Amino acid sequence: MNADTVHNAAASRFEMRVQGQLCIAQYRLIDGVMWLTHTEVPSSLQGRGHAARVVKAALDHARAHGIKVRPACSYVSSYMRRHPETRDLLGAH
């Protein structure tokens, strides 16, 4: 996980603060599958790779813990298409 990215298990999200603003990748665990449901980056920070960093942290966590992933967010789906090395994490639909 990136040193600046934190797994906030209580809030079911991976997060990092950039310039005092919060960037997140939200998830829900359903039947042992991590459903990545939402990514959010403040508009003033968009286009700088922050969403990719929190999504990568979530996927790295899933891999380290043997958890399958279901991208329920268009950004996560796009990220996983661009990074074929993550496709082995895909869980059943």
Secondary structure, DSSP 8 states (H G I E B T S, - for coil): --TT-EEEGGGTEEEEEETTEEEEEEEEEETTEEEEEEEE--GGGTTSSHHHHHHHHHHHHHHHTT-EEEE-SHHHHHHHHH-GGGGGGB---
